[in-house]
Amino acid sequence: MNKYGSDNWQDHRFTLACKEVERRGQWLDIYLALHPEEGETLPEELYDPSVYVICNLEGTIVQIILLDEGCDCEYQFTPGEKEKIARFLEEHCSAEMNSLLLR
């Protein structure tokens, strides 16, 4: 997680939990809880970070957004963090996503 425009990119270690998956027209909105791994420190300006993922109806990720206190913020995920989120979705949220896609 790095501030937009920062030259110092750093991957942070965190765990995820699937909070909510909902269909919105042609999109799937997925909300994930984000918690730092034991011993990891997240940027001080992030008070309550979470993840908002937008997928199309085929399940392809369109966008991964870092939220703070439920709102868009001035931080973004690194490519490595986005890969971790994508793997988590595939392994842990696919059942919820598939049930919405079948509706």
C-alpha positions in Angstrom: 0.0 0.0 0.0 1.5 3.2 -1.1 0.4 6.8 -1.4 -0.4 7.9 -4.9 2.7 9.6 -6.4 5.1 7.9 -3.9 8.5 6.7 -5.2 8.9 4.3 -2.3 6.8 1.2 -3.2 6.5 -1.3 -0.4 4.4 -4.5 -0.2 2.6 -4.9 3.1 1.6 -8.3 4.6 -2.1 -8.6 5.4 -4.9 -11.1 5.8 -8.3 -10.8 4.1 -11.8 -11.9 4.8 -14.8 -11.9 2.4 -17.4 -9.5 3.9 -19.9 -9.0 1.2 -20.6 -9.9 -2.5 -23.4 -8.2 -4.4 -24.5 -7.9 -8.0 -25.0 -4.4 -9.4 -26.3 -4.6 -12.9 -23.4 -5.8 -15.0 -20.9 -5.8 -12.1 -20.1 -7.8 -9.0 -19.1 -5.7 -6.0 -16.9 -7.5 -3.5 -15.9 -6.1 -0.2 -13.1 -7.6 1.8 -11.9 -6.9 5.3 -8.1 -6.2 5.6 -6.0 -6.8 8.7 -2.3 -6.5 9.0 -0.4 -9.8 9.7 1.1 -10.2 13.1 4.1 -7.8 13.4 3.2 -5.8 10.3 2.6 -2.1 10.4 0.4 -0.5 7.8 0.7 3.2 6.8 -0.2 5.4 9.8 -2.8 7.4 7.8 -4.9 4.3 7.2 -7.3 4.0 10.1 -9.7 1.2 8.9 -8.5 -0.2 5.6 -10.6 -2.5 3.5 -10.8 -3.7 -0.1 -13.4 -3.0 -2.8 -13.1 -5.2 -5.9 -15.3 -4.7 -9.0 -15.7 -7.7 -11.3 -17.6 -8.2 -14.5 -20.2 -10.9 -14.8 -17.6 -13.4 -16.1 -15.8 -12.9 -12.8 -12.9 -11.0 -14.3 -11.4 -8.4 -12.0 -11.9 -4.9 -13.4 -10.6 -2.8 -10.5 -9.2 -3.3 -7.0 -9.6 -0.3 -4.7 -8.1 0.4 -1.3 -10.7 2.0 1.0 -10.2 3.6 4.4 -13.1 3.9 6.7 -15.3 2.8 3.7 -14.2 5.6 1.4 -11.7 5.9 -1.5 -8.4 7.1 -0.2 -5.1 8.4 -1.3 -3.4 5.0 -1.1 -3.2 2.3 -3.7 -2.2 -1.4 -3.7 1.1 -2.5 -5.2 1.0 -5.1 -8.1 2.1 -7.8 -5.6 -0.7 -6.9 -3.2 -3.2 -7.0 -6.1 -2.1 -10.5 -7.0 -2.6 -11.6 -3.4 -6.1 -10.1 -3.4 -6.9 -11.9 -6.8 -5.7 -15.2 -5.4 -7.8 -14.7 -2.3 -10.9 -14.1 -4.3 -10.3 -17.2 -6.4 -9.8 -19.4 -3.4 -12.2 -18.0 -0.9 -15.0 -15.9 -2.5 -15.7 -17.9 -5.7 -18.8 -19.7 -4.3 -20.5 -16.4 -3.4 -19.5 -14.9 -6.8 -20.8 -18.0 -8.7 -24.2 -17.9 -6.9 -24.7 -14.3 -7.9 -23.6 -14.9 -11.5 -26.2 -17.7 -11.9 -29.1 -15.3 -11.0 
